[in-house]
Amino acid sequence: MNSLNQIPVIIDCDPGVDDTMMLMLAFARPELDVRLVTTEAGNLTIDKTTYNALSFLTYINKHVEVARGLPQPLFRKQEVAEDIHGEGGLGNVKWADPAFEASKRPAIQAMYDTLIHSTEPITIVATGPLTNIAALLIAHPEVKPNIKQISWMGGSAVGGNMSTTAEFNAYVDPHAAELVMRAGVPIIMSGLDVTHKAYITRDEMAHLRTLGTPFAEKVADMMQFYTFTQKQTPFYAPGFEEQIRIHDVSAVACLVAPELYRGDDYFVEVELEGRLTQGATIVDYTKQSGKEPNVHVLHSVDRAAFIKLFFEAVTTIGKTL
């Protein structure tokens, strides 16, 4: 590890409301050394996710290299989630006009260079479809020893949000997810099983406005928009309006505060052909496959401690601006 005992990370994301909150936590925590941010086509098109990453990082004064990723899934037609995140992806919030441009290196090259020249293994935080990471591992399998682990927000063991069985990030590029699962790299899966428990309530969201910074106000505005659009989804259920699921934050929170989470090791594979189950992450709970576990699947979180961590990040970033 480096001299400050930090965890070196590459963040691969598709901002997005909850990706933006994930970036906030990542840059608020001293445990992380963010060496590169790459963008995915997921919640929005690659043009919009790249712009949003540059916009948010400009606002919080973190001019880390942002490298543009692949523009579409490996083998499927692109699907986006503007109905949830808004046409621009950040609800009704504008962060800042980007003060710097995306890297001249495409994401795959930037990830390869960062990994291959690192003197210590790097953790990849992935909060979108796994398109870029699958492409990296296909093109450059020699980087695998330099990847400590992949912390992925995606998948679900029980129930989906894109279909009855599939979570969005796995559904929109299941081939990429399956390739990464089979790559032999350690994976932490923060799927819907845990992220549906890592929520913020409407009262807690309102409390953000009492923190007294323009940044906290913007976070609250973005959350309020997210609350409205989540309510419009076909997966809405009574009580849902009180639970704003900030899914992607867990992919960072489980690294900086692992004591908050509980999980177990399972063999996981991704359904590619099922008529009703395409994109489902099949978790071998009952050990029927006879295959060795390849994923650490999180299933529980200390929500009170999670919310404390989240509020600390909002306060930390807000005070620096």
ABEGO torsion letter per residue (X at the ends): XBAAGBBBBBBBBBOEAAAAAAAAAAAABAABBBABBBBBBBABBAAAAAAAAAAAAAAAGBBBBBBBBBABBAABBBBBAAAAAEAAGAEABBBBBBABBBBABBAAAAAAAAAAABABBBBBBBABBAAAAAAAAAABAAAAAABABBBBBEEBABEBAABAABBAAAAABAAAAAAAAAAGBBBBBBBAAAAAABBBBAAAAAAAAAAGBAAAAAAAAAAAAAAAAAAABAABBBGAAABBBBAAAAAAAAAABAAABBBBBBBBBBBAABAAABGBBBBBAAGAAGBBBABBBBABBBAAAAAAAAAAAAAAAAAAX
